[in-house]
């Protein structure tokens, strides 16, 4: 099965992929440490799957910042490196 890197994922899937809670994610976005979402409608946000994958790859090479370390500890423990 082929899954396009250019598809839009919603909050539930972003949470499953990254393992980062919603509040922690938005704190990281506010500091510029995670990709911003795309407004799909007034109350709906999504992310490009490719942006999430790039963000995860950047963590592999640079590691999380000290402030973000607690936010993504579950990500590392769960072994969700893609």
N, C-alpha and C positions, 0 to 999 in steps of 0.2 A: 504494500500500500504506500502510495506517495503522498506526503503531506507537504504542501507548499510553504516555504519560508516567508512568503509574502501575505499569508492569511492574517486575519485579525482575530486575536484571542480576547476573551472576556475575563472578568475578575476571577471567577472560579478556576478557570484553566491556568491563569497566571499564578494563582496561589498554589495549585498542584505542581506546576513546573518549577517555581522558585522556592517554595516552602517559606516564603516571607509573608507575615501577616499583612492585612490591609493597612493598618495604622503605621506599622513599621515601614511599609513600602512607600506610603505617601510622605513620611518624614525623610526618607532617602531621596525621593524625587525633589522635595523642597530644597535639599542641600545639593542637588545636582549629581547624586551618586547612583541614580537609577533612571531608566528611560521614562519620559512622560507619556501619558496615555493620549489617545486621540478621541476627541469628543464625537461620539456617534449620533447623539441626540442630546436634549437638555439634561436627561438623567442617566445617560449611558456612556460608558468609556470603554475603549478597547486598546490593545497594544499590538503592534506589528510583531509577529512571532520572531521575525529576523532580529528585531531590536532586543528582544528578551534573550535570544541565543547569543548575540554579541556581548550583552552585559554579562552573561554567565561566563563566557570565554574570558572576558577581561578580569573576572574574579580569579580565574585559574592562574593567570599570569601575574597579577599584581596583588591579589588578596584584598580582602575588605579593609576599609578604613577602621580605625579604632572605634569610632562612634557607630559604625554599621555592623561591627563584629557580632554583637549580641543579637542584632536583627536577623542575621543570616546563619546563625549557628545551627539551626535546624536544617537548613539547606545542606550544609556540609555533613552533618551527622546522618542524614537520610541517604547520602550518596547519590544525589540527583544530578551529578555532574554529567552534562551532555556533550 
